[in-house]
């Protein structure tokens, strides 16, 4: 029983580690989404500037190509983060199932111990009742 509790503690620790990793990945994904939104805003501002200024419009083509390439890289990074999140989610599910198995085994073991204790108590009461009944009978000698 003690080993099952240790295994349960280890499973819960692993589960908590995975949950922290999931939170870190979600935070990373949120930061990336904010960077993409900021990048898109910068592109829109540069585009407006290029429409008003001739010199800015001459260099905007090169800037736009680099900006598109940078945005693709960020989107690709976002896809990798999303894949990591899905993988961690699957690991969390598996770890949760494993922890639940240990919890269930502990419950079953405790139930068996309770039944065994009740049986011992019942047997002791039966023995006590038998001895008392034997004493209460008059001797046949």
Long-range contacts (C-beta under 8 A, 24 or more apart in sequence): 1-106, 1-109, 1-110, 1-113, 4-102, 4-105, 4-106, 4-109, 5-106, 7-102, 8-99, 8-102, 8-103, 8-106, 11-95, 11-98, 11-99, 11-102, 12-99, 14-95, 15-92, 15-95, 15-96, 15-99, 18-88, 18-91, 18-92, 18-95, 19-92, 21-88, 22-85, 22-88, 22-89, 22-92, 25-81, 25-84, 25-85, 25-88, 26-85, 28-81, 29-78, 29-81, 29-82, 29-85, 32-74, 32-77, 32-78, 32-81, 33-78, 35-74, 36-71, 36-74, 36-75, 36-78, 39-67, 39-70, 39-71, 39-74, 40-71, 42-67, 43-67, 43-71
